[in-house]
């Protein structure tokens, strides 16, 4: 496989000329999920479930969009909604992945993080295998990531490090805000500065203002970094998936001979998508499956010996032939003298 540095360079190259579109899709996805959450999220339980019905296909469509970007396909904004075309399959995959990660996270968080990397290729497998079910896609992702979770963690860690400074700024701002609350608390009467504005001291006011500014700056820095890091990271994940898939295809040379073996070397119950070039009608030598090696003797129409053994038949131009088709060059026939009329007497 490529190194993580090569994956990042390939992702940057794929994003060249598409940064504006990628950032716009990120913002559109965030806006749609925020609006839906604000409309139905206030409804207990039912609202939380309703969010999934919109958020799931959008999340899957976002992954498919950046997978297309990584392949330099130049997708349109409408590609974000491609998850709605196979709605129930994408919804089931999103819900199952979220549920499995949550259940594994109950075991001291770390198992949940590990499983998050195991299931990370699920949505991209759904894109490339239209006939696979959601549960089979999760299983395929788990098999694909065997031995590659550490590499993917290293790739993800690079992008997470971009948020260190904004996170530190946010933490300092929150500490200052908490300090302003304790500084304005009147222990004699048992009320805080928010209950009685007259009890706010200069110290607590300064802490509050400083903390608020730090929180705002940290939030703005996080937003600015996200507009750069999110498209970069998701495109890199697409490059990682394609590189991993090609590596596993190469490592499993015999899977083409066994219809029950998936491209990832494990038993599979789904039917892979049909080869788009299976019924190719290109002339010989022009189709993707008809490439011929000019130095391959098997591709010649006749053995070389047979060609050389044939006698070369001379070609005589028509102007050098008689009406009867016999050549006039040289003496090919003995000429007969014309009969003398006197001899007949």
C-alpha positions in Angstrom: 0.0 0.0 0.0 0.9 3.6 -0.3 2.3 5.4 2.8 0.0 7.8 4.6 2.1 10.7 3.3 1.4 9.5 -0.3 -2.3 9.1 0.5 -2.4 12.7 1.7 -0.6 13.9 -1.4 -2.9 12.0 -3.7 -6.0 13.4 -1.8 -4.6 17.0 -2.3 -4.1 16.3 -6.0 -7.7 14.9 -6.3 -9.1 18.1 -4.6 -7.3 20.4 -7.0 -9.9 22.6 -8.6 -12.7 21.1 -6.4 -12.1 22.8 -3.1 -14.9 25.3 -3.5 -17.4 22.5 -4.4 -16.2 20.3 -1.5 -16.5 23.0 1.1 -19.9 24.0 -0.2 -21.1 20.4 0.1 -19.8 20.2 3.6 -21.7 23.3 4.6 -24.8 22.2 2.9 -24.8 18.9 4.7 -24.2 20.6 8.0 -27.0 23.1 7.3 -29.6 20.4 6.4 -28.8 18.2 9.4 -29.0 21.3 11.7 -32.3 22.4 10.3 -33.8 18.9 10.6 -32.5 18.6 14.1 -33.9 21.9 15.2 -37.3 21.1 13.7 -37.9 17.6 15.1 -35.1 17.2 17.7 -37.2 18.8 20.4 -39.7 15.9 20.3 -38.6 13.3 22.9 -37.5 10.0 21.5 -39.6 10.3 18.3 -37.7 13.3 17.2 -34.3 11.7 17.8 -35.4 8.7 15.6 -36.7 11.0 12.9 -33.3 12.7 12.6 -31.8 9.4 11.6 -34.2 9.1 8.6 -32.7 12.2 7.1 -29.2 12.2 8.6 -28.4 8.6 7.5 -28.7 9.0 3.7 -27.0 12.4 3.8 -24.1 11.0 5.7 -23.7 8.1 3.3 -24.1 10.5 0.3 -21.4 12.7 1.7 -19.0 9.7 1.9 -19.9 8.8 -1.7 -19.4 12.4 -2.8 -15.8 12.5 -1.5 -15.1 8.9 -2.8 -16.0 10.3 -6.3 -13.7 13.3 -5.6 -10.8 11.0 -4.7 -11.4 9.2 -8.1 -11.4 12.6 -9.9 -15.0 12.1 -11.2 -16.0 15.7 -10.6 -19.4 15.0 -9.0 -22.1 17.6 -8.7 -23.8 18.9 -5.6 -26.7 16.6 -6.2 -24.4 13.7 -5.5 -24.9 14.5 -1.8 -28.4 13.1 -2.1 -27.4 9.9 -3.8 -27.9 8.0 -0.6 -31.7 8.4 -1.0 -31.6 6.2 -4.1 -31.1 3.1 -2.0 -32.7 4.5 1.0 -33.4 1.5 3.2 -30.1 0.0 2.6 -28.1 3.1 3.5 -30.4 3.8 6.5 -29.9 0.2 7.8 -26.1 0.5 7.4 -26.0 3.8 9.2 -28.1 2.6 12.1 -26.3 -0.7 12.5 -22.9 0.9 12.4 -23.9 3.5 15.0 -25.5 0.8 17.2 -22.5 -1.5 17.1 -20.1 1.3 17.9 -22.2 2.4 20.8 -22.5 -1.1 22.2 -18.8 -1.7 21.9 -18.1 1.8 23.5 -19.8 0.6 26.6 -16.7 -1.5 27.3 -14.5 1.3 28.4 -14.6 3.4 25.2 -11.5 1.8 23.6 -13.3 -1.2 22.0 -15.7 1.3 20.5 -12.8 3.2 18.9 -11.3 0.0 17.5 -14.7 -1.1 16.0 -15.2 2.4 14.5 -12.0 1.8 12.4 -13.2 -1.8 11.6 -16.5 -0.5 10.2 -15.0 2.6 8.5 -15.2 1.2 5.0 -18.8 0.1 5.1 -20.4 3.0 3.3 -17.8 2.9 0.4 -18.4 -0.8 0.0 -22.1 0.0 -0.3 -21.2 2.4 -3.1 -19.2 -0.1 -5.1 -21.4 -3.1 -4.5 -25.1 -2.2 -5.3 -26.3 -5.7 -4.5 -24.7 -6.1 -1.1 -26.8 -5.8 2.1 -26.0 -3.5 5.0 -24.9 -6.3 7.3 -22.7 -7.9 4.6 -21.1 -4.6 4.0 -20.2 -4.3 7.7 -18.8 -7.8 7.6 -16.8 -7.0 4.5 -15.4 -3.8 6.1 -14.3 -5.8 9.2 -12.5 -8.3 7.1 -10.9 -5.6 4.9 -9.5 -3.7 7.9 -7.9 -6.8 9.5 -4.3 -5.7 9.9 -4.9 -2.2 8.6 -6.6 -0.5 11.5 -3.3 0.9 12.9 -2.5 2.4 9.5 -5.9 4.0 9.3 -5.6 5.3 12.8 -2.3 6.9 11.9 -3.9 8.6 8.9 -6.8 9.9 11.1 -4.5 11.1 13.8 -2.8 13.5 11.4 -6.1 15.3 10.8 -7.1 15.2 14.5 -3.8 17.0 15.4 -5.1 20.1 13.5 -7.7 20.6 16.3 -5.2 20.7 19.2 -4.8 24.5 19.3 -8.6 25.2 19.0 -9.4 22.6 21.6 -6.8 24.1 24.0 -8.3 27.6 23.4 -11.8 26.3 24.1 -10.7 24.5 27.3 -9.1 27.7 28.6 -12.2 29.7 27.8 -14.4 27.2 29.6 -12.1 27.3 32.6 -12.3 31.1 32.7 -16.1 31.1 32.4 -16.3 28.6 35.3 -13.9 30.8 37.3 -16.0 33.9 36.8 -19.0 32.0 38.2 -17.2 31.0 41.4 -15.6 34.5 41.7 -19.1 36.1 41.6 -20.6 33.8 44.1 -21.6 35.4 47.4 -21.1 32.7 50.0 -22.7 34.9 52.7 -26.1 34.9 51.0 -25.8 31.9 48.8 -26.4 33.4 45.4 -24.3 33.8 42.4 -23.6 36.8 40.2 -26.3 35.7 37.8 -28.9 35.9 40.5 -27.8 39.4 41.7 -26.0 41.5 39.1 -24.9 44.0 41.8 -22.7 41.2 43.3 -20.5 40.9 40.2 -17.0 42.0 41.0 -14.5 43.3 38.6 -12.5 40.1 38.8 -15.4 37.9 37.9 -16.4 40.3 35.1 -12.9 40.1 33.7 -12.8 36.3 33.9 -16.2 36.1 32.2 -15.3 38.5 29.3 -11.9 36.7 28.8 -13.5 33.3 28.9 -16.2 34.3 26.4 -13.7 35.7 24.0 -11.6 32.6 24.2 -14.6 30.3 23.6 -15.6 32.4 20.5 -12.1 32.4 19.1 -11.8 28.7 19.7 -15.1 28.1 17.9 -14.1 30.2 15.0 -10.7 28.5 14.7 -12.4 25.1 14.8 -14.8 26.1 12.0 -12.0 27.5 9.8 -9.9 24.4 10.3 -12.9 22.1 9.6 -13.5 23.8 6.3 -10.0 22.8 5.2 -9.5 19.5 7.2 -12.9 17.9 6.5 -12.7 17.8 2.7 -9.0 16.8 2.9 -9.7 14.0 5.4 -12.7 12.5 3.7 -10.9 12.6 0.3 -7.9 10.9 1.9 -10.3 8.2 3.3 -11.5 7.6 -0.3 -7.9 7.2 -1.5 -7.2 4.8 1.4 -10.2 2.7 0.5 -9.2 2.4 -3.2 -5.6 1.6 -2.3 -6.7 -1.0 0.2 -9.1 -2.6 -2.2 -6.4 -2.8 -4.9 -4.0 -4.3 -2.4 -6.5 -7.0 -1.4 -7.4 -7.7 -5.0 -3.7 -8.3 -5.8 -3.2 -10.4 -2.7 -6.1 -12.7 -3.5 -5.3 -13.8 -7.0 -7.6 -16.8 -7.0 -10.8 -15.2 -6.0 -11.8 -14.7 -9.7 -11.9 -18.5 -10.1 -14.3 -19.0 -7.2 -17.8 -17.3 -7.4 -18.3 -17.8 -3.6 -15.2 -15.8 -2.7 -15.5 -12.0 -2.4 -12.7 -9.7 -3.7 -11.5 -9.5 -0.1 -10.7 -13.2 0.2 -13.7 -14.1 2.5 -16.9 -16.1 1.8 -19.6 -13.8 0.5 -23.4 -14.2 0.1 -24.0 -11.3 -2.2 -23.7 -11.0 -5.9 -21.1 -8.4 -7.0 -22.1 -5.7 -9.5 -21.9 -6.7 -13.1 -18.8 -5.8 -15.0 -19.7 -2.8 -17.1 -17.3 -4.0 -19.9 -18.6 -7.6 -19.9 -20.7 -7.0 -23.1 -18.1 -4.7 -24.7 -18.6 -4.5 -28.4 -15.3 -2.6 -29.3 -13.2 -4.0 -32.2 -10.4 -6.2 -31.3 -7.5 -4.3 -29.8 -9.7 -1.4 -28.6 -11.8 -2.7 -25.8 -10.6 -2.7 -22.2 -10.5 -6.5 -22.1 -9.1 -6.9 -25.7 -5.7 -5.4 -25.3 -3.1 -7.4 -27.3 0.6 -7.5 -26.9 2.2 -6.8 -30.3 5.1 -9.1 -29.4 2.9 -12.0 -28.3 3.1 -14.7 -31.0 -0.2 -16.1 -29.8 -1.9 -13.0 -31.2 -0.6 -13.5 -34.8 -3.1 -14.7 -37.3 -0.7 -17.3 -38.8 2.7 -18.7 -37.8 5.7 -16.9 -39.3 7.0 -20.0 -41.1 3.8 -20.4 -43.0 3.9 -16.8 -44.2 7.5 -17.1 -45.5 6.8 -20.5 -47.1 4.3 -19.0 -49.5 5.6 -18.2 -52.9 5.5 -14.6 -53.9 3.3 -14.3 -57.0 4.5 -11.5 -59.3 2.0 -8.8 -60.0 2.0 -7.7 -63.7 0.5 -4.3 -64.4 -2.5 -4.4 -66.8 -0.8 -2.1 -69.4 1.9 -4.8 -70.1 -0.7 -7.5 -70.9 -2.3 -8.4 -74.2 -6.1 -8.7 -74.5 -5.7 -12.4 -74.0 -3.9 -11.6 -70.7 -0.5 -12.8 -71.8 2.6 -10.8 -71.1 4.3 -8.7 -73.8 7.6 -8.3 -72.0 10.2 -10.7 -73.5 9.7 -13.5 -75.8 7.3 -15.7 -73.9 6.0 -17.4 -77.1 7.6 -18.2 -80.5 6.1 -15.9 -83.1 4.8 -17.6 -86.3 5.5 -15.9 -89.6 2.5 -14.8 -91.6 1.4 -17.0 -94.5 2.5 -15.8 -97.9 -0.5 -15.7 -100.4 1.8 -17.0 -103.1 2.5 -20.2 -101.2 -1.2 -21.2 -101.4 -1.1 -21.4 -105.1 
